[in-house]
Amino acid sequence: MQAFQTYSPSEISLHTTKKDCWLSIHGKVYDVTTFLEDHPGGEDVILHASASGDATQAFDDVGHSSTATSMMESYVIGTVEGYASNIKPTSRHWLSKQEQPPPSYSFTDYLLPLLVLGIAFAAWYYLTFYSKAKA
């Protein structure tokens, strides 16, 4: 494994222009200057993410493909000094079934559909048999 240089957040924040753009994502520092023009979302998205400091949340929110994630490795130049992951993933896969409350069903959950069905049947019966008899 390659040993990376460590950069402070203040040092990373000095590289936020089109000619010199670094990103901090998940504790790694990426020099994406040469990638700006090729980014499918446009260079402004990356420039905004670099100016905001840590771009981890913005990167995770978009939901990049595995190809994009593997492509990032070619742009790694170092790690963030003192990085502590305090951003929780926002992916839908993050919530496991154990963390979701079990569904609760009550009597009214069954009663209301049965009531609507009964009213519909009564209306059909009335319109079919009684209205023909009177006509």
OpenMM code with the backbone's topology and positions (N, CA, C; nanometers):
from openmm import Vec3, app, unit

residues = "MET GLN ALA PHE GLN THR TYR SER PRO SER GLU ILE SER LEU HIS THR THR LYS LYS ASP CYS TRP LEU SER ILE HIS GLY LYS VAL TYR ASP VAL THR THR PHE LEU GLU ASP HIS PRO GLY GLY GLU ASP VAL ILE LEU HIS ALA SER ALA SER GLY ASP ALA THR GLN ALA PHE ASP ASP VAL GLY HIS SER SER THR ALA THR SER MET MET GLU SER TYR VAL ILE GLY THR VAL GLU GLY TYR ALA SER ASN ILE LYS PRO THR SER ARG HIS TRP LEU SER LYS GLN GLU GLN PRO PRO PRO SER TYR SER PHE THR ASP TYR LEU LEU PRO LEU LEU VAL LEU GLY ILE ALA PHE ALA ALA TRP TYR TYR LEU THR PHE TYR SER LYS ALA LYS ALA".split()
positions = [
    Vec3(0.0832, -0.1179, 0.0000),
    Vec3(0.0000, 0.0000, 0.0000),
    Vec3(0.0877, 0.1242, 0.0000),
    Vec3(0.0438, 0.2229, -0.0725),
    Vec3(0.1195, 0.3460, -0.0883),
    Vec3(0.1005, 0.4367, 0.0329),
    Vec3(0.2088, 0.4979, 0.0809),
    Vec3(0.2010, 0.5917, 0.1921),
    Vec3(0.1665, 0.7295, 0.1367),
    Vec3(0.0632, 0.7897, 0.1931),
    Vec3(0.0159, 0.9188, 0.1458),
    Vec3(0.0605, 1.0307, 0.2373),
    Vec3(0.0715, 1.1483, 0.1791),
    Vec3(0.1019, 1.2669, 0.2573),
    Vec3(-0.0246, 1.3086, 0.3316),
    Vec3(-0.0092, 1.3688, 0.4481),
    Vec3(-0.1224, 1.4156, 0.5270),
    Vec3(-0.1366, 1.5660, 0.5085),
    Vec3(-0.2602, 1.6107, 0.4837),
    Vec3(-0.2888, 1.7529, 0.4623),
    Vec3(-0.3876, 1.8011, 0.5666),
    Vec3(-0.3676, 1.9234, 0.6122),
    Vec3(-0.4618, 1.9826, 0.7070),
    Vec3(-0.5813, 2.0385, 0.6301),
    Vec3(-0.6974, 2.0475, 0.6934),
    Vec3(-0.8146, 2.1043, 0.6271),
    Vec3(-0.7906, 2.2468, 0.5752),
    Vec3(-0.7123, 2.3238, 0.6487),
    Vec3(-0.6838, 2.4609, 0.6029),
    Vec3(-0.5976, 2.4599, 0.4769),
    Vec3(-0.5071, 2.3644, 0.4661),
    Vec3(-0.4243, 2.3529, 0.3459),
    Vec3(-0.5084, 2.3093, 0.2259),
    Vec3(-0.6032, 2.2179, 0.2493),
    Vec3(-0.6908, 2.1705, 0.1420),
    Vec3(-0.7795, 2.2843, 0.0928),
    Vec3(-0.8232, 2.3709, 0.1843),
    Vec3(-0.9129, 2.4803, 0.1473),
    Vec3(-0.8463, 2.5851, 0.0584),
    Vec3(-0.7145, 2.5793, 0.0432),
    Vec3(-0.6442, 2.6727, -0.0448),
    Vec3(-0.6518, 2.6311, -0.1915),
    Vec3(-0.7041, 2.5120, -0.2181),
    Vec3(-0.7071, 2.4577, -0.3536),
    Vec3(-0.8523, 2.4436, -0.4013),
    Vec3(-0.9132, 2.5572, -0.4385),
    Vec3(-1.0551, 2.5562, -0.4754),
    Vec3(-1.0825, 2.6282, -0.6074),
    Vec3(-0.9839, 2.6318, -0.6963),
    Vec3(-1.0024, 2.7012, -0.8230),
    Vec3(-1.0011, 2.6023, -0.9391),
    Vec3(-1.0362, 2.6514, -1.0575),
    Vec3(-1.0362, 2.5658, -1.1768),
    Vec3(-0.8959, 2.5179, -1.2125),
    Vec3(-0.7963, 2.5953, -1.1746),
    Vec3(-0.6586, 2.5594, -1.2074),
    Vec3(-0.5923, 2.4748, -1.0992),
    Vec3(-0.6572, 2.4641, -0.9839),
    Vec3(-0.6013, 2.3882, -0.8720),
    Vec3(-0.7153, 2.3493, -0.7779),
    Vec3(-0.7697, 2.2303, -0.7960),
    Vec3(-0.8879, 2.1901, -0.7200),
    Vec3(-0.8646, 2.0573, -0.6481),
    Vec3(-0.8797, 2.0619, -0.5153),
    Vec3(-0.8674, 1.9428, -0.4334),
    Vec3(-1.0010, 1.9181, -0.3638),
    Vec3(-1.0310, 1.7914, -0.3408),
    Vec3(-1.1504, 1.7522, -0.2664),
    Vec3(-1.1119, 1.6636, -0.1494),
    Vec3(-1.1858, 1.6752, -0.0432),
    Vec3(-1.1701, 1.5869, 0.0722),
    Vec3(-1.2968, 1.5031, 0.0831),
    Vec3(-1.2818, 1.3717, 0.0638),
    Vec3(-1.3960, 1.2799, 0.0707),
    Vec3(-1.3548, 1.1577, 0.1526),
    Vec3(-1.4302, 1.1310, 0.2579),
    Vec3(-1.4046, 1.0152, 0.3464),
    Vec3(-1.2597, 1.0110, 0.3956),
    Vec3(-1.2071, 1.1259, 0.4294),
    Vec3(-1.0736, 1.1317, 0.4877),
    Vec3(-0.9593, 1.1238, 0.3889),
    Vec3(-0.9883, 1.1167, 0.2605),
    Vec3(-0.8842, 1.1149, 0.1585),
    Vec3(-0.8872, 1.2471, 0.0823),
    Vec3(-0.7722, 1.2869, 0.0332),
    Vec3(-0.7605, 1.4109, -0.0436),
    Vec3(-0.7384, 1.3743, -0.1899),
    Vec3(-0.8189, 1.4360, -0.2774),
    Vec3(-0.8130, 1.4089, -0.4210),
    Vec3(-0.7802, 1.5366, -0.4958),
    Vec3(-0.6834, 1.5287, -0.5870),
    Vec3(-0.6539, 1.6405, -0.6766),
    Vec3(-0.7333, 1.6144, -0.8046),
    Vec3(-0.8461, 1.6841, -0.8204),
    Vec3(-0.9373, 1.6605, -0.9327),
    Vec3(-0.9288, 1.7692, -1.0389),
    Vec3(-0.8197, 1.8436, -1.0392),
    Vec3(-0.8035, 1.9529, -1.1341),
    Vec3(-0.8185, 1.9054, -1.2779),
    Vec3(-0.7559, 1.7962, -1.3120),
    Vec3(-0.7619, 1.7467, -1.4502),
    Vec3(-0.8966, 1.6811, -1.4828),
    Vec3(-0.9766, 1.6512, -1.3811),
    Vec3(-1.1051, 1.5852, -1.4012),
    Vec3(-1.2219, 1.6833, -1.4127),
    Vec3(-1.1993, 1.8096, -1.3802),
    Vec3(-1.3080, 1.9069, -1.3763),
    Vec3(-1.3902, 1.9086, -1.5051),
    Vec3(-1.3243, 1.9160, -1.6198),
    Vec3(-1.3961, 1.9259, -1.7463),
    Vec3(-1.4680, 1.7964, -1.7824),
    Vec3(-1.4217, 1.6835, -1.7310),
    Vec3(-1.4799, 1.5542, -1.7649),
    Vec3(-1.5924, 1.5117, -1.6711),
    Vec3(-1.6123, 1.5831, -1.5613),
    Vec3(-1.7132, 1.5436, -1.4632),
    Vec3(-1.8531, 1.5538, -1.5247),
    Vec3(-1.9304, 1.4454, -1.5205),
    Vec3(-2.0640, 1.4456, -1.5820),
    Vec3(-2.1587, 1.5511, -1.5244),
    Vec3(-2.1408, 1.5871, -1.3990),
    Vec3(-2.2264, 1.6877, -1.3361),
    Vec3(-2.1797, 1.8297, -1.3601),
    Vec3(-2.0672, 1.8450, -1.4277),
    Vec3(-2.0129, 1.9780, -1.4532),
    Vec3(-1.9085, 2.0169, -1.3514),
    Vec3(-1.8241, 2.1092, -1.3919),
    Vec3(-1.7144, 2.1496, -1.3029),
    Vec3(-1.7627, 2.2336, -1.1857),
    Vec3(-1.8744, 2.3048, -1.2022),
    Vec3(-1.9238, 2.3891, -1.0929),
    Vec3(-1.9627, 2.3070, -0.9700),
    Vec3(-2.0120, 2.1866, -0.9922),
    Vec3(-2.0498, 2.1001, -0.8806),
    Vec3(-1.9270, 2.0662, -0.7960),
    Vec3(-1.8190, 2.0316, -0.8624),
    Vec3(-1.6964, 1.9964, -0.7906),
    Vec3(-1.6354, 2.1196, -0.7240),
    Vec3(-1.6364, 2.2317, -0.7931),
    Vec3(-1.5808, 2.3532, -0.7344),
    Vec3(-1.6582, 2.3951, -0.6104),
    Vec3(-1.7892, 2.3822, -0.6159),
    Vec3(-1.8705, 2.4156, -0.4988),
    Vec3(-1.8399, 2.3197, -0.3834),
    Vec3(-1.8268, 2.1909, -0.4148),
    Vec3(-1.7960, 2.0916, -0.3115),
    Vec3(-1.6588, 2.1173, -0.2494),
    Vec3(-1.5624, 2.1582, -0.3302),
    Vec3(-1.4289, 2.1845, -0.2760),
    Vec3(-1.4291, 2.3094, -0.1888),
    Vec3(-1.5092, 2.4064, -0.2242),
    Vec3(-1.5139, 2.5306, -0.1463),
    Vec3(-1.5843, 2.5112, -0.0127),
    Vec3(-1.6715, 2.4105, -0.0050),
    Vec3(-1.7460, 2.3892, 0.1192),
    Vec3(-1.6663, 2.3112, 0.2238),
    Vec3(-1.5452, 2.2712, 0.1909),
    Vec3(-1.4629, 2.1963, 0.2866),
    Vec3(-1.4693, 2.0485, 0.2572),
    Vec3(-1.5212, 1.9714, 0.3509),
    Vec3(-1.5326, 1.8270, 0.3336),
    Vec3(-1.6486, 1.7966, 0.2388),
    Vec3(-1.6190, 1.7295, 0.1278),
    Vec3(-1.7199, 1.6999, 0.0249),
    Vec3(-1.7824, 1.5625, 0.0428),
    Vec3(-1.7626, 1.4989, 0.1562),
    Vec3(-1.8136, 1.3638, 0.1789),
    Vec3(-1.9652, 1.3582, 0.1674),
    Vec3(-2.0343, 1.4473, 0.2363),
    Vec3(-2.1810, 1.4450, 0.2360),
    Vec3(-2.2353, 1.4680, 0.0953),
    Vec3(-2.1785, 1.5651, 0.0226),
    Vec3(-2.2234, 1.5928, -0.1141),
    Vec3(-2.1987, 1.4722, -0.2045),
    Vec3(-2.0865, 1.4062, -0.1877),
    Vec3(-2.0532, 1.2886, -0.2683),
    Vec3(-2.1505, 1.1742, -0.2397),
    Vec3(-2.1790, 1.1488, -0.1123),
    Vec3(-2.2692, 1.0405, -0.0748),
    Vec3(-2.4133, 1.0680, -0.1163),
    Vec3(-2.4556, 1.1925, -0.1098),
    Vec3(-2.5930, 1.2270, -0.1440),
    Vec3(-2.6249, 1.2002, -0.2904),
    Vec3(-2.5257, 1.2137, -0.3771),
    Vec3(-2.5479, 1.1931, -0.5202),
    Vec3(-2.5627, 1.0456, -0.5525),
    Vec3(-2.4955, 0.9598, -0.4807),
    Vec3(-2.5040, 0.8162, -0.5072),
    Vec3(-2.4231, 0.7770, -0.6290),
    Vec3(-2.2944, 0.8015, -0.6260),
    Vec3(-2.2062, 0.7696, -0.7386),
    Vec3(-2.1984, 0.6191, -0.7632),
    Vec3(-2.1748, 0.5834, -0.8869),
    Vec3(-2.1638, 0.4424, -0.9258),
    Vec3(-2.0329, 0.3827, -0.8738),
    Vec3(-2.0244, 0.2509, -0.8804),
    Vec3(-1.9012, 0.1845, -0.8381),
    Vec3(-1.7868, 0.2189, -0.9336),
    Vec3(-1.8193, 0.2466, -1.0582),
    Vec3(-1.7171, 0.2881, -1.1546),
    Vec3(-1.6580, 0.4224, -1.1146),
    Vec3(-1.7445, 0.5158, -1.0771),
    Vec3(-1.6975, 0.6479, -1.0340),
    Vec3(-1.6123, 0.6367, -0.9080),
    Vec3(-1.6541, 0.5512, -0.8169),
    Vec3(-1.5795, 0.5332, -0.6926),
    Vec3(-1.4419, 0.4731, -0.7192),
    Vec3(-1.4347, 0.3753, -0.8094),
    Vec3(-1.3044, 0.3154, -0.8398),
    Vec3(-1.2166, 0.4119, -0.9194),
    Vec3(-1.2775, 0.4985, -0.9992),
    Vec3(-1.2024, 0.5981, -1.0759),
    Vec3(-1.1349, 0.7000, -0.9841),
    Vec3(-1.1960, 0.7236, -0.8681),
    Vec3(-1.1418, 0.8214, -0.7737),
    Vec3(-1.0019, 0.7858, -0.7265),
    Vec3(-0.9732, 0.6582, -0.7174),
    Vec3(-0.8446, 0.6146, -0.6634),
    Vec3(-0.7260, 0.6695, -0.7422),
    Vec3(-0.7466, 0.6997, -0.8693),
    Vec3(-0.6361, 0.7539, -0.9494),
    Vec3(-0.6079, 0.9005, -0.9168),
    Vec3(-0.6964, 0.9649, -0.8416),
    Vec3(-0.6793, 1.1058, -0.8076),
    Vec3(-0.6358, 1.1282, -0.6630),
    Vec3(-0.6199, 1.0224, -0.5843),
    Vec3(-0.5814, 1.0361, -0.4431),
    Vec3(-0.4388, 1.0890, -0.4330),
    Vec3(-0.4228, 1.1928, -0.3502),
    Vec3(-0.2885, 1.2477, -0.3264),
    Vec3(-0.2496, 1.2427, -0.1789),
    Vec3(-0.3455, 1.2132, -0.0923),
    Vec3(-0.3127, 1.2090, 0.0499),
    Vec3(-0.4336, 1.1848, 0.1363),
    Vec3(-0.4138, 1.2069, 0.2664),
    Vec3(-0.5206, 1.1909, 0.3642),
    Vec3(-0.5394, 1.3204, 0.4417),
    Vec3(-0.6551, 1.3311, 0.5054),
    Vec3(-0.6858, 1.4499, 0.5848),
    Vec3(-0.6324, 1.4298, 0.7255),
    Vec3(-0.5617, 1.5274, 0.7729),
    Vec3(-0.5032, 1.5245, 0.9060),
    Vec3(-0.6138, 1.5225, 1.0123),
    Vec3(-0.6083, 1.4262, 1.1020),
    Vec3(-0.7047, 1.4181, 1.2117),
    Vec3(-0.8465, 1.3894, 1.1674),
    Vec3(-0.8653, 1.3202, 1.0565),
    Vec3(-1.0005, 1.2930, 1.0060),
    Vec3(-1.0745, 1.1979, 1.0988),
    Vec3(-1.1939, 1.2369, 1.1356),
    Vec3(-1.2825, 1.1520, 1.2148),
    Vec3(-1.4171, 1.1510, 1.1441),
    Vec3(-1.4617, 1.0354, 1.1059),
    Vec3(-1.5876, 1.0236, 1.0324),
    Vec3(-1.7041, 1.0536, 1.1244),
    Vec3(-1.7657, 1.1700, 1.1058),
    Vec3(-1.8836, 1.2055, 1.1840),
    Vec3(-2.0060, 1.2202, 1.0955),
    Vec3(-1.9934, 1.1821, 0.9705),
    Vec3(-2.1054, 1.1905, 0.8778),
    Vec3(-2.1578, 1.0495, 0.8552),
    Vec3(-2.2833, 1.0312, 0.8846),
    Vec3(-2.3434, 0.8995, 0.8675),
    Vec3(-2.3887, 0.8831, 0.7237),
    Vec3(-2.3709, 0.7659, 0.6662),
    Vec3(-2.4175, 0.7442, 0.5301),
    Vec3(-2.5671, 0.7673, 0.5196),
    Vec3(-2.6108, 0.8243, 0.4073),
    Vec3(-2.7515, 0.8535, 0.3872),
    Vec3(-2.8156, 0.7575, 0.2895),
    Vec3(-2.7447, 0.6551, 0.2558),
    Vec3(-2.7964, 0.5587, 0.1606),
    Vec3(-2.9148, 0.4844, 0.2201),
    Vec3(-3.0065, 0.4428, 0.1353),
    Vec3(-3.1220, 0.3660, 0.1805),
    Vec3(-3.0798, 0.2330, 0.2392),
    Vec3(-2.9675, 0.1811, 0.1953),
    Vec3(-2.9202, 0.0523, 0.2446),
    Vec3(-2.8695, 0.0621, 0.3881),
    Vec3(-2.8503, 0.1826, 0.4381),
    Vec3(-2.7979, 0.2029, 0.5720),
    Vec3(-2.8968, 0.1535, 0.6774),
    Vec3(-3.0263, 0.1686, 0.6521),
    Vec3(-3.1257, 0.1274, 0.7499),
    Vec3(-3.1514, -0.0217, 0.7367),
    Vec3(-3.1241, -0.0918, 0.8408),
    Vec3(-3.1512, -0.2355, 0.8371),
    Vec3(-3.2927, -0.2605, 0.8848),
    Vec3(-3.3403, -0.3806, 0.8611),
    Vec3(-3.4771, -0.4129, 0.9008),
    Vec3(-3.4929, -0.4139, 1.0520),
    Vec3(-3.3838, -0.4374, 1.1256),
    Vec3(-3.3949, -0.4394, 1.2703),
    Vec3(-3.4187, -0.2997, 1.3266),
    Vec3(-3.3744, -0.1963, 1.2557),
    Vec3(-3.3896, -0.0601, 1.3051),
    Vec3(-3.5255, -0.0014, 1.2724),
    Vec3(-3.5977, -0.0617, 1.1797),
    Vec3(-3.7283, -0.0113, 1.1428),
    Vec3(-3.8325, -0.0700, 1.2371),
    Vec3(-3.9272, 0.0125, 1.2804),
    Vec3(-4.0294, -0.0406, 1.3705),
    Vec3(-4.1204, -0.1378, 1.2960),
    Vec3(-4.1678, -0.2390, 1.3653),
    Vec3(-4.2568, -0.3347, 1.2994),
    Vec3(-4.3886, -0.2657, 1.2652),
    Vec3(-4.4536, -0.3072, 1.1565),
    Vec3(-4.5810, -0.2449, 1.1204),
    Vec3(-4.6865, -0.2779, 1.2257),
    Vec3(-4.7706, -0.1813, 1.2541),
    Vec3(-4.8767, -0.2051, 1.3511),
    Vec3(-5.0107, -0.2000, 1.2782),
    Vec3(-5.0921, -0.2992, 1.3019),
    Vec3(-5.2232, -0.3063, 1.2408),
    Vec3(-5.3282, -0.2972, 1.3512),
    Vec3(-5.4320, -0.2231, 1.3232),
    Vec3(-5.5407, -0.2139, 1.4194),
    Vec3(-5.6693, -0.2616, 1.3539),
    Vec3(-5.7715, -0.2710, 1.4322),
    Vec3(-5.9009, -0.3181, 1.3844),
    Vec3(-5.9543, -0.2267, 1.2738),
    Vec3(-5.9306, -0.0975, 1.2866),
    Vec3(-5.9826, -0.0031, 1.1860),
    Vec3(-5.9105, -0.0179, 1.0513),
    Vec3(-5.7904, -0.0718, 1.0519),
    Vec3(-5.7207, -0.0950, 0.9251),
    Vec3(-5.7950, -0.1974, 0.8399),
    Vec3(-5.8660, -0.2879, 0.9037),
    Vec3(-5.9445, -0.3886, 0.8320),
    Vec3(-6.0900, -0.3450, 0.8151),
    Vec3(-6.1406, -0.2708, 0.9121),
    Vec3(-6.2811, -0.2323, 0.9111),
    Vec3(-6.3137, -0.1346, 0.7987),
    Vec3(-6.2312, -0.0374, 0.7763),
    Vec3(-6.2595, 0.0638, 0.6745),
    Vec3(-6.2702, 0.0034, 0.5346),
    Vec3(-6.1762, -0.0808, 0.4884),
    Vec3(-6.1939, -0.1418, 0.3558),
    Vec3(-6.3190, -0.2295, 0.3475),
    Vec3(-6.3509, -0.3013, 0.4550),
    Vec3(-6.4717, -0.3831, 0.4546),
    Vec3(-6.5973, -0.2970, 0.4481),
    Vec3(-6.5965, -0.1841, 0.5159),
    Vec3(-6.7096, -0.0919, 0.5124),
    Vec3(-6.7293, -0.0352, 0.3727),
    Vec3(-6.6216, 0.0054, 0.3083),
    Vec3(-6.6296, 0.0575, 0.1714),
    Vec3(-6.6797, -0.0517, 0.0774),
    Vec3(-6.6308, -0.1722, 0.0915),
    Vec3(-6.6752, -0.2836, 0.0087),
    Vec3(-6.8237, -0.3132, 0.0312),
    Vec3(-6.8684, -0.3088, 0.1550),
    Vec3(-7.0098, -0.3313, 0.1867),
    Vec3(-7.0991, -0.2249, 0.1258),
    Vec3(-7.0590, -0.0998, 0.1328),
    Vec3(-7.1369, 0.0088, 0.0738),
    Vec3(-7.1426, -0.0056, -0.0781),
    Vec3(-7.0294, -0.0417, -0.1388),
    Vec3(-7.0274, -0.0616, -0.2837),
    Vec3(-7.1187, -0.1768, -0.3235),
    Vec3(-7.1180, -0.2853, -0.2465),
    Vec3(-7.2057, -0.3992, -0.2768),
    Vec3(-7.3526, -0.3603, -0.2605),
    Vec3(-7.3838, -0.2873, -0.1543),
    Vec3(-7.5223, -0.2438, -0.1314),
    Vec3(-7.5698, -0.1529, -0.2445),
    Vec3(-7.4846, -0.0617, -0.2895),
    Vec3(-7.5215, 0.0270, -0.3996),
    Vec3(-7.5433, -0.0524, -0.5274),
    Vec3(-7.4583, -0.1478, -0.5543),
    Vec3(-7.4741, -0.2314, -0.6735),
    Vec3(-7.6038, -0.3123, -0.6657),
    Vec3(-7.6301, -0.3708, -0.5520),
    Vec3(-7.7500, -0.4521, -0.5336),
    Vec3(-7.8759, -0.3681, -0.5516),
    Vec3(-7.8756, -0.2502, -0.4902),
    Vec3(-7.9905, -0.1613, -0.5002),
    Vec3(-8.0134, -0.1186, -0.6455),
    Vec3(-7.9078, -0.0757, -0.7132),
    Vec3(-7.9214, -0.0288, -0.8509),
    Vec3(-7.9575, -0.1414, -0.9472),
    Vec3(-7.9133, -0.2612, -0.9179),
    Vec3(-7.9405, -0.3736, -1.0076),
    Vec3(-8.0818, -0.4291, -0.9901),
    Vec3(-8.1304, -0.4481, -0.8675),
    Vec3(-8.2569, -0.5174, -0.8446),
    Vec3(-8.3727, -0.4239, -0.8138),
    Vec3(-8.3537, -0.3237, -0.7298),
    Vec3(-8.4649, -0.2384, -0.6919),
    Vec3(-8.4985, -0.1316, -0.7946),
    Vec3(-8.3994, -0.0737, -0.8569),
    Vec3(-8.4298, 0.0311, -0.9537),
    Vec3(-8.4920, -0.0276, -1.0800),
    Vec3(-8.4641, -0.1514, -1.1167),
    Vec3(-8.5264, -0.2166, -1.2330),
    Vec3(-8.6704, -0.2544, -1.2013),
    Vec3(-8.6963, -0.2946, -1.0779),
    Vec3(-8.8299, -0.3343, -1.0390),
    Vec3(-8.9257, -0.2148, -1.0411),
    Vec3(-8.8783, -0.0973, -1.0044),
    Vec3(-8.9601, 0.0232, -1.0031),
    Vec3(-8.9808, 0.0798, -1.1429),
    Vec3(-8.8905, 0.0510, -1.2352),
    Vec3(-8.9003, 0.1105, -1.3691),
    Vec3(-8.9960, 0.0402, -1.4600),
] * unit.nanometer
topology = app.Topology()
chain = topology.addChain("A")
for resn in residues:
    res = topology.addResidue(resn, chain)
    for name in ("N", "CA", "C"):
        topology.addAtom(name, app.Element.getBySymbol(name[0]), res)
